[in-house]
Amino acid sequence: MNKRITIKQIAKALHVSISTVSKALNDSYEISEETKQKIQQYAKEHNYKPNTLALSLQNKKTKTIGIIIPNILNHFFAKILRGIETVCAEKGYNIITCITNESYQKEVNTMNMLSNGTIDGFIACLSEETLKLQKVDHFNDILNEGTPIVLYDRAHKDIKCDKVVTDNIKSAYKATRFLMKSECKNIAFISTIESLNVGKFRAQGYIKALTKYGVVPDENLIIRLENNKTLKERINKMLDYKSVDGIFTVDEMSDAIVTQVLNERKIRIPEDISIIGFTNGILSKHGSPPLTAVNQFGEEIGETAAKRLIEKLENKVDFNDIKTEIIRTELIERGSTKKMFIKF
């Protein structure tokens, strides 16, 4: 592969100054058309490309955004990344994507590494461990240095920056109410993301819906775990001792395990038990049967976060103008639920 030619080499080959080459490549009116065309043609023939690092040092802008993702295997986060990438490409920004694998320390190390001038701003989702530890100083340190951050999905009240989130309480409330309207009397709640604030909010929405319509929440129908290690055992135990005709799961792994348990027990879905899942991922769409699910519009979340950050970077919005944008959800009906019968 031929090495890239530099401005200095072009200037030497054509017997002109480095300044003349630079101006010609930037289409400056100060250079004659004849000289400009000669330089531009030579640069093209010799594979000249501008040194973006040098330009960024001159302009004090890298046109690069750091993206922090807690778990790339999560379909929802993959959709958010697609939305971010679409907007950044349209606006002429590059992205550096880093995966924390839900680790606090990796999140800290990654953000410290990128905030040394490599990127102009961050679009980030907090790791599960960060939320467990309630340690967010690394975010506030970066904000205090003047680097803008937009948080998506998982946020924290002590980080004073822009946020793009889902209304988890309202969405869970509507999902639970849907099950109640389709004549479910004993609705179970299952979560393996209890350590996350979004998991807690979804539990609040479930309890709010039951309470609103005069149903006393039954702790024996509520499974709230931090992981899925004992979930199958807990579901089987619940079904052994409690009558259940509806299940609301708030994460995709719970969706899959619930469906597996019901199929193993020869329990019909939705004839015997209806299921609604919160995430509308691959497992929800292609399970047996496909699950009715809350769709969070991941791409829209990513697009909104990217637009907001770029507005800050291009000084279209003041750095201290902080807002939280709430992205709507919708319930997509599939084969795991009965039709609604009751109106209230």
ZADO-1210 file (C-alpha; in nm, 4 decimals, padded with zeros to 6 digits):
<atoms>
<atom x="00.0000" y="00.0000" z="00.0000" code="MET" pos="1"/>
<atom x="00.1351" y="00.3449" z="-00.0934" code="ASN" pos="2"/>
<atom x="00.1908" y="00.5870" z="00.1940" code="LYS" pos="3"/>
<atom x="-00.0223" y="00.8984" z="00.1998" code="ARG" pos="4"/>
<atom x="00.1439" y="01.2089" z="00.0648" code="ILE" pos="5"/>
<atom x="00.1664" y="01.5117" z="00.2937" code="THR" pos="6"/>
<atom x="00.1163" y="01.8829" z="00.2276" code="ILE" pos="7"/>
<atom x="00.4889" y="01.9330" z="00.2738" code="LYS" pos="8"/>
<atom x="00.5676" y="01.6746" z="00.0035" code="GLN" pos="9"/>
<atom x="00.3169" y="01.8304" z="-00.2379" code="ILE" pos="10"/>
<atom x="00.4743" y="02.1729" z="-00.1823" code="ALA" pos="11"/>
<atom x="00.8241" y="02.0357" z="-00.2485" code="LYS" pos="12"/>
<atom x="00.7160" y="01.8495" z="-00.5641" code="ALA" pos="13"/>
<atom x="00.5411" y="02.1527" z="-00.7158" code="LEU" pos="14"/>
<atom x="00.7933" y="02.4122" z="-00.5914" code="HIS" pos="15"/>
<atom x="00.5397" y="02.6159" z="-00.3987" code="VAL" pos="16"/>
<atom x="00.5030" y="02.7038" z="-00.0311" code="SER" pos="17"/>
<atom x="00.3208" y="02.4867" z="00.2217" code="ILE" pos="18"/>
<atom x="00.0811" y="02.7762" z="00.2790" code="SER" pos="19"/>
<atom x="-00.0061" y="02.7857" z="-00.0927" code="THR" pos="20"/>
<atom x="-00.0827" y="02.4124" z="-00.0934" code="VAL" pos="21"/>
<atom x="-00.2987" y="02.4424" z="00.2162" code="SER" pos="22"/>
<atom x="-00.4992" y="02.7298" z="00.0709" code="LYS" pos="23"/>
<atom x="-00.5399" y="02.5527" z="-00.2631" code="ALA" pos="24"/>
<atom x="-00.6681" y="02.2363" z="-00.0976" code="LEU" pos="25"/>
<atom x="-00.9169" y="02.4482" z="00.0977" code="ASN" pos="26"/>
<atom x="-01.0320" y="02.6148" z="-00.2269" code="ASP" pos="27"/>
<atom x="-00.9170" y="02.9596" z="-00.1136" code="SER" pos="28"/>
<atom x="-00.9879" y="03.2599" z="-00.3386" code="TYR" pos="29"/>
<atom x="-00.6330" y="03.3820" z="-00.2632" code="GLU" pos="30"/>
<atom x="-00.4868" y="03.1224" z="-00.5030" code="ILE" pos="31"/>
<atom x="-00.5217" y="03.1457" z="-00.8820" code="SER" pos="32"/>
<atom x="-00.7451" y="02.8891" z="-01.0512" code="GLU" pos="33"/>
<atom x="-00.4529" y="02.7522" z="-01.2520" code="GLU" pos="34"/>
<atom x="-00.2357" y="02.6921" z="-00.9429" code="THR" pos="35"/>
<atom x="-00.5319" y="02.5619" z="-00.7452" code="LYS" pos="36"/>
<atom x="-00.6246" y="02.3041" z="-01.0089" code="GLN" pos="37"/>
<atom x="-00.2632" y="02.1951" z="-01.0484" code="LYS" pos="38"/>
<atom x="-00.2242" y="02.1357" z="-00.6732" code="ILE" pos="39"/>
<atom x="-00.5624" y="01.9685" z="-00.6302" code="GLN" pos="40"/>
<atom x="-00.4989" y="01.7345" z="-00.9236" code="GLN" pos="41"/>
<atom x="-00.1568" y="01.6364" z="-00.7925" code="TYR" pos="42"/>
<atom x="-00.3012" y="01.5731" z="-00.4450" code="ALA" pos="43"/>
<atom x="-00.5739" y="01.3531" z="-00.5898" code="LYS" pos="44"/>
<atom x="-00.3334" y="01.1503" z="-00.8025" code="GLU" pos="45"/>
<atom x="-00.1080" y="01.0897" z="-00.5027" code="HIS" pos="46"/>
<atom x="-00.3825" y="00.9885" z="-00.2590" code="ASN" pos="47"/>
<atom x="-00.3651" y="01.2954" z="-00.0350" code="TYR" pos="48"/>
<atom x="-00.6040" y="01.2968" z="00.2604" code="LYS" pos="49"/>
<atom x="-00.6182" y="01.5619" z="00.5331" code="PRO" pos="50"/>
<atom x="-00.4757" y="01.4770" z="00.8745" code="ASN" pos="51"/>
<atom x="-00.7913" y="01.4895" z="01.0872" code="THR" pos="52"/>
<atom x="-00.5964" y="01.4764" z="01.4131" code="LEU" pos="53"/>
<atom x="-00.3916" y="01.7802" z="01.3162" code="ALA" pos="54"/>
<atom x="-00.7047" y="01.9641" z="01.2086" code="LEU" pos="55"/>
<atom x="-00.8770" y="01.8816" z="01.5335" code="SER" pos="56"/>
<atom x="-00.5832" y="02.0179" z="01.7307" code="LEU" pos="57"/>
<atom x="-00.6013" y="02.3408" z="01.5319" code="GLN" pos="58"/>
<atom x="-00.9766" y="02.3736" z="01.5728" code="ASN" pos="59"/>
<atom x="-00.9877" y="02.2288" z="01.9268" code="LYS" pos="60"/>
<atom x="-01.2661" y="02.0009" z="01.8012" code="LYS" pos="61"/>
<atom x="-01.2365" y="01.6351" z="01.7118" code="THR" pos="62"/>
<atom x="-01.5826" y="01.5941" z="01.5519" code="LYS" pos="63"/>
<atom x="-01.5894" y="01.2657" z="01.7417" code="THR" pos="64"/>
<atom x="-01.8411" y="01.1506" z="02.0027" code="ILE" pos="65"/>
<atom x="-01.7850" y="00.8800" z="02.2641" code="GLY" pos="66"/>
<atom x="-02.0690" y="00.6287" z="02.2953" code="ILE" pos="67"/>
<atom x="-02.0907" y="00.4274" z="02.6177" code="ILE" pos="68"/>
<atom x="-02.3002" y="00.1090" z="02.5975" code="ILE" pos="69"/>
<atom x="-02.3471" y="-00.1218" z="02.8981" code="PRO" pos="70"/>
<atom x="-02.4327" y="-00.4384" z="02.7044" code="ASN" pos="71"/>
<atom x="-02.4041" y="-00.4791" z="02.3276" code="ILE" pos="72"/>
<atom x="-02.5875" y="-00.8146" z="02.3360" code="LEU" pos="73"/>
<atom x="-02.9035" y="-00.6288" z="02.4369" code="ASN" pos="74"/>
<atom x="-03.1145" y="-00.5702" z="02.1244" code="HIS" pos="75"/>
<atom x="-03.2550" y="-00.2465" z="02.2675" code="PHE" pos="76"/>
<atom x="-02.9068" y="-00.0946" z="02.3045" code="PHE" pos="77"/>
<atom x="-02.8130" y="-00.2074" z="01.9540" code="ALA" pos="78"/>
<atom x="-03.1138" y="-00.0157" z="01.8189" code="LYS" pos="79"/>
<atom x="-03.0143" y="00.2929" z="02.0184" code="ILE" pos="80"/>
<atom x="-02.6634" y="00.2729" z="01.8721" code="LEU" pos="81"/>
<atom x="-02.8100" y="00.2573" z="01.5218" code="ARG" pos="82"/>
<atom x="-03.0090" y="00.5742" z="01.5883" code="GLY" pos="83"/>
<atom x="-02.7011" y="00.7538" z="01.7241" code="ILE" pos="84"/>
<atom x="-02.4860" y="00.6459" z="01.4303" code="GLU" pos="85"/>
<atom x="-02.7453" y="00.7608" z="01.1752" code="THR" pos="86"/>
<atom x="-02.7601" y="01.1149" z="01.3121" code="VAL" pos="87"/>
<atom x="-02.3828" y="01.1425" z="01.3663" code="CYS" pos="88"/>
<atom x="-02.3134" y="01.0341" z="01.0089" code="ALA" pos="89"/>
<atom x="-02.5633" y="01.2882" z="00.8734" code="GLU" pos="90"/>
<atom x="-02.4038" y="01.5668" z="01.0789" code="LYS" pos="91"/>
<atom x="-02.0447" y="01.4731" z="00.9900" code="GLY" pos="92"/>
<atom x="-01.9432" y="01.3302" z="01.3286" code="TYR" pos="93"/>
<atom x="-01.7445" y="01.0149" z="01.3959" code="ASN" pos="94"/>
<atom x="-01.8210" y="00.7877" z="01.6903" code="ILE" pos="95"/>
<atom x="-01.6062" y="00.5769" z="01.9215" code="ILE" pos="96"/>
<atom x="-01.8185" y="00.3018" z="02.0733" code="THR" pos="97"/>
<atom x="-01.7125" y="00.1502" z="02.4054" code="CYS" pos="98"/>
<atom x="-01.8819" y="-00.1346" z="02.5914" code="ILE" pos="99"/>
<atom x="-01.8623" y="-00.1430" z="02.9701" code="THR" pos="100"/>
<atom x="-02.0146" y="-00.4914" z="03.0169" code="ASN" pos="101"/>
<atom x="-02.2023" y="-00.3448" z="03.3156" code="GLU" pos="102"/>
<atom x="-01.8737" y="-00.2694" z="03.4979" code="SER" pos="103"/>
<atom x="-01.8293" y="00.0488" z="03.7027" code="TYR" pos="104"/>
<atom x="-01.4496" y="00.0423" z="03.6784" code="GLN" pos="105"/>
<atom x="-01.4507" y="-00.0128" z="03.3034" code="LYS" pos="106"/>
<atom x="-01.6936" y="00.2763" z="03.2680" code="GLU" pos="107"/>
<atom x="-01.4642" y="00.5031" z="03.4727" code="VAL" pos="108"/>
<atom x="-01.1503" y="00.3976" z="03.2831" code="ASN" pos="109"/>
<atom x="-01.3138" y="00.4360" z="02.9437" code="THR" pos="110"/>
<atom x="-01.4515" y="00.7817" z="03.0121" code="MET" pos="111"/>
<atom x="-01.1226" y="00.9039" z="03.1599" code="ASN" pos="112"/>
<atom x="-00.9338" y="00.7722" z="02.8575" code="MET" pos="113"/>
<atom x="-01.1636" y="00.9390" z="02.6038" code="LEU" pos="114"/>
<atom x="-01.2007" y="01.2694" z="02.7884" code="SER" pos="115"/>
<atom x="-00.8326" y="01.3594" z="02.7329" code="ASN" pos="116"/>
<atom x="-00.9147" y="01.5356" z="02.4063" code="GLY" pos="117"/>
<atom x="-01.0098" y="01.2303" z="02.2013" code="THR" pos="118"/>
<atom x="-01.3792" y="01.3189" z="02.1887" code="ILE" pos="119"/>
<atom x="-01.5968" y="01.6309" z="02.2076" code="ASP" pos="120"/>
<atom x="-01.8783" y="01.4809" z="02.4147" code="GLY" pos="121"/>
<atom x="-02.0422" y="01.1633" z="02.5442" code="PHE" pos="122"/>
<atom x="-02.3677" y="00.9794" z="02.4869" code="ILE" pos="123"/>
<atom x="-02.3801" y="00.7300" z="02.7725" code="ALA" pos="124"/>
<atom x="-02.5880" y="00.4733" z="02.9571" code="CYS" pos="125"/>
<atom x="-02.4874" y="00.3927" z="03.3147" code="LEU" pos="126"/>
<atom x="-02.3625" y="00.0440" z="03.3915" code="SER" pos="127"/>
<atom x="-02.5542" y="-00.1818" z="03.6293" code="GLU" pos="128"/>
<atom x="-02.2637" y="-00.1751" z="03.8761" code="GLU" pos="129"/>
<atom x="-02.2528" y="00.2056" z="03.8739" code="THR" pos="130"/>
<atom x="-02.6194" y="00.2170" z="03.9707" code="LEU" pos="131"/>
<atom x="-02.5656" y="-00.0430" z="04.2426" code="LYS" pos="132"/>
<atom x="-02.2732" y="00.1505" z="04.3887" code="LEU" pos="133"/>
<atom x="-02.4432" y="00.4887" z="04.3392" code="GLN" pos="134"/>
<atom x="-02.1050" y="00.6352" z="04.2390" code="LYS" pos="135"/>
<atom x="-02.1332" y="00.8941" z="03.9625" code="VAL" pos="136"/>
<atom x="-01.8449" y="01.1334" z="04.0344" code="ASP" pos="137"/>
<atom x="-01.6706" y="01.0406" z="03.7081" code="HIS" pos="138"/>
<atom x="-01.9650" y="01.1832" z="03.5123" code="PHE" pos="139"/>
<atom x="-01.9762" y="01.5051" z="03.7116" code="ASN" pos="140"/>
<atom x="-01.5972" y="01.5505" z="03.6863" code="ASP" pos="141"/>
<atom x="-01.6210" y="01.5373" z="03.3059" code="ILE" pos="142"/>
<atom x="-01.9168" y="01.7779" z="03.3026" code="LEU" pos="143"/>
<atom x="-01.7222" y="02.0192" z="03.5266" code="ASN" pos="144"/>
<atom x="-01.4391" y="02.0137" z="03.2709" code="GLU" pos="145"/>
<atom x="-01.6845" y="02.1478" z="03.0115" code="GLY" pos="146"/>
<atom x="-01.7452" y="01.8255" z="02.8193" code="THR" pos="147"/>
<atom x="-02.1173" y="01.7762" z="02.7480" code="PRO" pos="148"/>
<atom x="-02.2882" y="01.4450" z="02.8241" code="ILE" pos="149"/>
<atom x="-02.6283" y="01.3103" z="02.7241" code="VAL" pos="150"/>
<atom x="-02.7504" y="01.0096" z="02.9222" code="LEU" pos="151"/>
<atom x="-02.9950" y="00.7650" z="02.7684" code="TYR" pos="152"/>
<atom x="-03.2292" y="00.5030" z="02.9194" code="ASP" pos="153"/>
<atom x="-03.0583" y="00.4695" z="03.2603" code="ARG" pos="154"/>
<atom x="-03.0112" y="00.8063" z="03.4235" code="ALA" pos="155"/>
<atom x="-02.9279" y="00.9363" z="03.7710" code="HIS" pos="156"/>
<atom x="-03.0680" y="01.2400" z="03.9507" code="LYS" pos="157"/>
<atom x="-02.7222" y="01.3483" z="04.0732" code="ASP" pos="158"/>
<atom x="-02.5812" y="01.3838" z="03.7204" code="ILE" pos="159"/>
<atom x="-02.6824" y="01.7276" z="03.5980" code="LYS" pos="160"/>
<atom x="-02.6915" y="01.6753" z="03.2226" code="CYS" pos="161"/>
<atom x="-02.9356" y="01.6151" z="02.9390" code="ASP" pos="162"/>
<atom x="-03.1236" y="01.2856" z="02.9476" code="LYS" pos="163"/>
<atom x="-03.3324" y="01.0873" z="02.7004" code="VAL" pos="164"/>
<atom x="-03.5493" y="00.8305" z="02.8733" code="VAL" pos="165"/>
<atom x="-03.8672" y="00.6220" z="02.8593" code="THR" pos="166"/>
<atom x="-04.1558" y="00.6839" z="03.0990" code="ASP" pos="167"/>
<atom x="-04.1165" y="00.3426" z="03.2615" code="ASN" pos="168"/>
<atom x="-04.3835" y="00.3939" z="03.5279" code="ILE" pos="169"/>
<atom x="-04.6530" y="00.5015" z="03.2826" code="LYS" pos="170"/>
<atom x="-04.5600" y="00.2303" z="03.0313" code="SER" pos="171"/>
<atom x="-04.5725" y="-00.0460" z="03.2964" code="ALA" pos="172"/>
<atom x="-04.9011" y="00.0932" z="03.4244" code="TYR" pos="173"/>
<atom x="-05.0558" y="00.0674" z="03.0760" code="LYS" pos="174"/>
<atom x="-04.9229" y="-00.2853" z="03.0211" code="ALA" pos="175"/>
<atom x="-05.0662" y="-00.4046" z="03.3529" code="THR" pos="176"/>
<atom x="-05.3969" y="-00.2331" z="03.2819" code="ARG" pos="177"/>
<atom x="-05.4130" y="-00.4099" z="02.9447" code="PHE" pos="178"/>
<atom x="-05.3888" y="-00.7465" z="03.1210" code="LEU" pos="179"/>
<atom x="-05.6622" y="-00.6399" z="03.3634" code="MET" pos="180"/>
<atom x="-05.8847" y="-00.5333" z="03.0752" code="LYS" pos="181"/>
<atom x="-05.8383" y="-00.8731" z="02.9101" code="SER" pos="182"/>
<atom x="-05.9926" y="-01.0316" z="03.2207" code="GLU" pos="183"/>
<atom x="-05.6715" y="-01.1335" z="03.4010" code="CYS" pos="184"/>
<atom x="-05.7425" y="-01.1469" z="03.7757" code="LYS" pos="185"/>
<atom x="-05.4118" y="-01.2705" z="03.9189" code="ASN" pos="186"/>
<atom x="-05.1291" y="-01.0877" z="03.7457" code="ILE" pos="187"/>
<atom x="-04.7701" y="-01.1763" z="03.8336" code="ALA" pos="188"/>
<atom x="-04.4763" y="-00.9372" z="03.8026" code="PHE" pos="189"/>
<atom x="-04.1332" y="-01.0748" z="03.7072" code="ILE" pos="190"/>
<atom x="-03.8059" y="-00.8819" z="03.6894" code="SER" pos="191"/>
<atom x="-03.4362" y="-00.9714" z="03.6838" code="THR" pos="192"/>
<atom x="-03.3239" y="-00.6069" z="03.6712" code="ILE" pos="193"/>
<atom x="-03.4087" y="-00.5033" z="04.0252" code="GLU" pos="194"/>
<atom x="-03.0682" y="-00.3343" z="04.0638" code="SER" pos="195"/>
<atom x="-03.1542" y="-00.0899" z="03.7828" code="LEU" pos="196"/>
<atom x="-03.3680" y="00.2188" z="03.8344" code="ASN" pos="197"/>
<atom x="-03.5718" y="00.1270" z="03.5243" code="VAL" pos="198"/>
<atom x="-03.6623" y="-00.2039" z="03.6877" code="GLY" pos="199"/>
<atom x="-03.7817" y="-00.0266" z="04.0023" code="LYS" pos="200"/>
<atom x="-03.9867" y="00.2216" z="03.7973" code="PHE" pos="201"/>
<atom x="-04.1586" y="-00.0630" z="03.6095" code="ARG" pos="202"/>
<atom x="-04.2478" y="-00.2277" z="03.9396" code="ALA" pos="203"/>
<atom x="-04.4007" y="00.1019" z="04.0536" code="GLN" pos="204"/>
<atom x="-04.6129" y="00.1172" z="03.7387" code="GLY" pos="205"/>
<atom x="-04.7395" y="-00.2372" z="03.7935" code="TYR" pos="206"/>
<atom x="-04.8354" y="-00.1701" z="04.1564" code="ILE" pos="207"/>
<atom x="-04.9924" y="00.1637" z="04.0627" code="LYS" pos="208"/>
<atom x="-05.2220" y="-00.0032" z="03.8082" code="ALA" pos="209"/>
<atom x="-05.3361" y="-00.2729" z="04.0505" code="LEU" pos="210"/>
<atom x="-05.4000" y="-00.0201" z="04.3260" code="THR" pos="211"/>
<atom x="-05.5852" y="00.2170" z="04.0942" code="LYS" pos="212"/>
<atom x="-05.8439" y="-00.0487" z="04.0173" code="TYR" pos="213"/>
<atom x="-05.8830" y="-00.1855" z="04.3669" code="GLY" pos="214"/>
<atom x="-05.6511" y="-00.4868" z="04.3529" code="VAL" pos="215"/>
<atom x="-05.4256" y="-00.5405" z="04.6545" code="VAL" pos="216"/>
<atom x="-05.0743" y="-00.6373" z="04.5294" code="PRO" pos="217"/>
<atom x="-04.9883" y="-00.9958" z="04.6305" code="ASP" pos="218"/>
<atom x="-04.6198" y="-01.0331" z="04.7236" code="GLU" pos="219"/>
<atom x="-04.6413" y="-01.4010" z="04.6294" code="ASN" pos="220"/>
<atom x="-04.7054" y="-01.2949" z="04.2690" code="LEU" pos="221"/>
<atom x="-04.4075" y="-01.0570" z="04.2574" code="ILE" pos="222"/>
<atom x="-04.0586" y="-01.1830" z="04.1672" code="ILE" pos="223"/>
<atom x="-03.7903" y="-00.9122" z="04.1785" code="ARG" pos="224"/>
<atom x="-03.4336" y="-01.0375" z="04.1261" code="LEU" pos="225"/>
<atom x="-03.0998" y="-00.8839" z="04.0264" code="GLU" pos="226"/>
<atom x="-03.0215" y="-01.1650" z="03.7803" code="ASN" pos="227"/>
<atom x="-03.1822" y="-01.4730" z="03.6287" code="ASN" pos="228"/>
<atom x="-02.9898" y="-01.7430" z="03.8182" code="LYS" pos="229"/>
<atom x="-03.2833" y="-01.8668" z="04.0261" code="THR" pos="230"/>
<atom x="-03.5643" y="-01.7316" z="03.8104" code="LEU" pos="231"/>
<atom x="-03.6836" y="-02.0627" z="03.6651" code="LYS" pos="232"/>
<atom x="-03.7043" y="-02.2144" z="04.0127" code="GLU" pos="233"/>
<atom x="-03.8929" y="-01.9116" z="04.1469" code="ARG" pos="234"/>
<atom x="-04.1461" y="-01.9168" z="03.8625" code="ILE" pos="235"/>
<atom x="-04.2162" y="-02.2872" z="03.9093" code="ASN" pos="236"/>
<atom x="-04.2602" y="-02.2393" z="04.2828" code="LYS" pos="237"/>
<atom x="-04.5026" y="-01.9511" z="04.2250" code="MET" pos="238"/>
<atom x="-04.7084" y="-02.1544" z="03.9773" code="LEU" pos="239"/>
<atom x="-04.7171" y="-02.4498" z="04.2187" code="ASP" pos="240"/>
<atom x="-04.8835" y="-02.2482" z="04.4937" code="TYR" pos="241"/>
<atom x="-05.0597" y="-01.9533" z="04.3276" code="LYS" pos="242"/>
<atom x="-05.3300" y="-01.9182" z="04.0647" code="SER" pos="243"/>
<atom x="-05.1881" y="-01.7037" z="03.7845" code="VAL" pos="244"/>
<atom x="-05.3657" y="-01.5943" z="03.4661" code="ASP" pos="245"/>
<atom x="-05.1449" y="-01.3027" z="03.3605" code="GLY" pos="246"/>
<atom x="-04.7725" y="-01.2271" z="03.3746" code="ILE" pos="247"/>
<atom x="-04.5956" y="-00.8960" z="03.3196" code="PHE" pos="248"/>
<atom x="-04.2191" y="-00.9321" z="03.2619" code="THR" pos="249"/>
<atom x="-03.9945" y="-00.6295" z="03.2485" code="VAL" pos="250"/>
<atom x="-03.6828" y="-00.7590" z="03.0716" code="ASP" pos="251"/>
<atom x="-03.6224" y="-00.9834" z="02.7734" code="GLU" pos="252"/>
<atom x="-03.4473" y="-01.2653" z="02.9583" code="MET" pos="253"/>
<atom x="-03.7473" y="-01.2952" z="03.1881" code="SER" pos="254"/>
<atom x="-03.9719" y="-01.3129" z="02.8802" code="ASP" pos="255"/>
<atom x="-03.7792" y="-01.6105" z="02.7439" code="ALA" pos="256"/>
<atom x="-03.7605" y="-01.8002" z="03.0746" code="ILE" pos="257"/>
<atom x="-04.1294" y="-01.7472" z="03.1545" code="VAL" pos="258"/>
<atom x="-04.2303" y="-01.8761" z="02.8118" code="THR" pos="259"/>
<atom x="-04.0008" y="-02.1776" z="02.8529" code="GLN" pos="260"/>
<atom x="-04.1460" y="-02.2665" z="03.1941" code="VAL" pos="261"/>
<atom x="-04.5066" y="-02.2369" z="03.0746" code="LEU" pos="262"/>
<atom x="-04.4365" y="-02.4512" z="02.7686" code="ASN" pos="263"/>
<atom x="-04.2673" y="-02.7170" z="02.9858" code="GLU" pos="264"/>
<atom x="-04.5691" y="-02.7232" z="03.2163" code="ARG" pos="265"/>
<atom x="-04.8058" y="-02.7523" z="02.9170" code="LYS" pos="266"/>
<atom x="-04.9694" y="-02.4246" z="03.0150" code="ILE" pos="267"/>
<atom x="-05.1320" y="-02.2635" z="02.7127" code="ARG" pos="268"/>
<atom x="-05.0447" y="-01.9088" z="02.6129" code="ILE" pos="269"/>
<atom x="-05.2681" y="-01.7041" z="02.6134" code="PRO" pos="270"/>
<atom x="-05.5635" y="-01.9369" z="02.6844" code="GLU" pos="271"/>
<atom x="-05.4431" y="-02.0173" z="03.0388" code="ASP" pos="272"/>
<atom x="-05.1924" y="-01.7374" z="03.1045" code="ILE" pos="273"/>
<atom x="-05.1389" y="-01.4142" z="02.9106" code="SER" pos="274"/>
<atom x="-04.7906" y="-01.2565" z="02.8954" code="ILE" pos="275"/>
<atom x="-04.6746" y="-00.9021" z="02.8257" code="ILE" pos="276"/>
<atom x="-04.3031" y="-00.8194" z="02.8060" code="GLY" pos="277"/>
<atom x="-04.1498" y="-00.4744" z="02.8416" code="PHE" pos="278"/>
<atom x="-03.8839" y="-00.5033" z="02.5746" code="THR" pos="279"/>
<atom x="-03.9703" y="-00.5539" z="02.2100" code="ASN" pos="280"/>
<atom x="-03.6571" y="-00.7429" z="02.1059" code="GLY" pos="281"/>
<atom x="-03.5765" y="-01.0418" z="01.8897" code="ILE" pos="282"/>
<atom x="-03.6867" y="-01.2942" z="02.1534" code="LEU" pos="283"/>
<atom x="-04.0222" y="-01.1189" z="02.1881" code="SER" pos="284"/>
<atom x="-04.0893" y="-01.1170" z="01.8145" code="LYS" pos="285"/>
<atom x="-03.9796" y="-01.4711" z="01.7395" code="HIS" pos="286"/>
<atom x="-04.0795" y="-01.6609" z="02.0539" code="GLY" pos="287"/>
<atom x="-04.3530" y="-01.9231" z="02.0651" code="SER" pos="288"/>
<atom x="-04.5943" y="-01.7565" z="02.0681" code="PRO" pos="289"/>
<atom x="-04.4667" y="-01.4079" z="01.9762" code="PRO" pos="290"/>
<atom x="-04.5028" y="-01.1817" z="02.2795" code="LEU" pos="291"/>
<atom x="-04.7202" y="-00.8781" z="02.3229" code="THR" pos="292"/>
<atom x="-04.4622" y="-00.6183" z="02.4222" code="ALA" pos="293"/>
<atom x="-04.3933" y="-00.2585" z="02.5164" code="VAL" pos="294"/>
<atom x="-04.1946" y="-00.1052" z="02.2303" code="ASN" pos="295"/>
<atom x="-03.9467" y="00.1577" z="02.3531" code="GLN" pos="296"/>
<atom x="-03.8442" y="00.2997" z="02.0120" code="PHE" pos="297"/>
<atom x="-03.4712" y="00.2518" z="02.0655" code="GLY" pos="298"/>
<atom x="-03.3660" y="00.4173" z="01.7407" code="GLU" pos="299"/>
<atom x="-03.5642" y="00.7289" z="01.8279" code="GLU" pos="300"/>
<atom x="-03.3965" y="00.7432" z="02.1675" code="ILE" pos="301"/>
<atom x="-03.0549" y="00.7243" z="01.9985" code="GLY" pos="302"/>
<atom x="-03.1427" y="00.9856" z="01.7379" code="GLU" pos="303"/>
<atom x="-03.2784" y="01.2254" z="02.0006" code="THR" pos="304"/>
<atom x="-02.9706" y="01.1860" z="02.2216" code="ALA" pos="305"/>
<atom x="-02.7340" y="01.2466" z="01.9285" code="ALA" pos="306"/>
<atom x="-02.9224" y="01.5554" z="01.8081" code="LYS" pos="307"/>
<atom x="-02.9207" y="01.7037" z="02.1552" code="ARG" pos="308"/>
<atom x="-02.5476" y="01.6507" z="02.2061" code="LEU" pos="309"/>
<atom x="-02.4591" y="01.7922" z="01.8644" code="ILE" pos="310"/>
<atom x="-02.6700" y="02.1015" z="01.9403" code="GLU" pos="311"/>
<atom x="-02.4510" y="02.1519" z="02.2469" code="LYS" pos="312"/>
<atom x="-02.1276" y="02.0898" z="02.0566" code="LEU" pos="313"/>
<atom x="-02.2240" y="02.3388" z="01.7860" code="GLU" pos="314"/>
<atom x="-02.3285" y="02.5982" z="02.0453" code="ASN" pos="315"/>
<atom x="-02.6887" y="02.6004" z="01.9291" code="LYS" pos="316"/>
<atom x="-02.7896" y="02.5329" z="02.2885" code="VAL" pos="317"/>
<atom x="-02.6233" y="02.6718" z="02.6003" code="ASP" pos="318"/>
<atom x="-02.4120" y="02.4190" z="02.7940" code="PHE" pos="319"/>
<atom x="-02.6129" y="02.4858" z="03.1113" code="ASN" pos="320"/>
<atom x="-02.9500" y="02.4423" z="02.9388" code="ASP" pos="321"/>
<atom x="-03.0397" y="02.0979" z="03.0768" code="ILE" pos="322"/>
<atom x="-03.3511" y="01.9057" z="02.9816" code="LYS" pos="323"/>
<atom x="-03.4929" y="01.5556" z="02.9991" code="THR" pos="324"/>
<atom x="-03.6718" y="01.4223" z="02.6927" code="GLU" pos="325"/>
<atom x="-03.9218" y="01.1419" z="02.7441" code="ILE" pos="326"/>
<atom x="-03.9729" y="00.9154" z="02.4447" code="ILE" pos="327"/>
<atom x="-04.3172" y="00.7609" z="02.4083" code="ARG" pos="328"/>
<atom x="-04.3801" y="00.3864" z="02.4046" code="THR" pos="329"/>
<atom x="-04.6486" y="00.1724" z="02.2456" code="GLU" pos="330"/>
<atom x="-04.7940" y="-00.1678" z="02.3250" code="LEU" pos="331"/>
<atom x="-04.7617" y="-00.4076" z="02.0322" code="ILE" pos="332"/>
<atom x="-05.0239" y="-00.6818" z="02.0530" code="GLU" pos="333"/>
<atom x="-04.9181" y="-01.0306" z="01.9475" code="ARG" pos="334"/>
<atom x="-05.0186" y="-01.3866" z="02.0260" code="GLY" pos="335"/>
<atom x="-04.9373" y="-01.4003" z="02.3970" code="SER" pos="336"/>
<atom x="-05.2410" y="-01.2020" z="02.5165" code="THR" pos="337"/>
<atom x="-05.6171" y="-01.2197" z="02.4781" code="LYS" pos="338"/>
<atom x="-05.8172" y="-00.9315" z="02.3401" code="LYS" pos="339"/>
<atom x="-05.9376" y="-00.6656" z="02.5819" code="MET" pos="340"/>
<atom x="-06.2915" y="-00.7152" z="02.7069" code="PHE" pos="341"/>
<atom x="-06.3415" y="-00.4827" z="03.0037" code="ILE" pos="342"/>
<atom x="-06.3689" y="-00.1060" z="02.9744" code="LYS" pos="343"/>
<atom x="-06.2610" y="00.1116" z="03.2671" code="PHE" pos="344"/>
</atoms>
